[in-house]
Amino acid sequence: MENKITKTVDLHIHSTYSDGSFSVEEIIKNAKNIGLTTISITDHDTIEQIPDCITFGKKYDITVIPGIELSCIYKIAKDKNLIMTAGSDFHSPDRDDSPELAC
């Protein structure tokens, strides 16, 4: 018999730390209520939500992957481009707090 693990995830959510309508706690509580097991709150251009993600992820027993959605403009493009990252170790002692981003 095959052993299957099923998880329901959402890896692109915005909170009130950027342009979302719900607080981090509301998002995580609602995620739990609808059966999600893992989420990533990827607010625009900020990681300020991460402490709340850790706190409320533990409170509601949801895996929260740290994430961010970065806005950038490429020199020859007129359109705004987005880069999304999830799972970065934002608390690593090796982390460069002022990275240069080339997009």
Sequence and secondary structure as in RCSB ss.txt:
>XXXX:A:sequence
MENKITKTVDLHIHSTYSDGSFSVEEIIKNAKNIGLTTISITDHDTIEQIPDCITFGKKYDITVIPGIELSCIYK
IAKDKNLIMTAGSDFHSPDRDDSPELAC
>XXXX:A:secstr
        EEEEE  TTTT SS HHHHHHHHHHTT  EEEE  BT  TTHHHHHHHHHHHT EE  EEEEEEE T
T  SEEEEEEES  TT TT  SS     
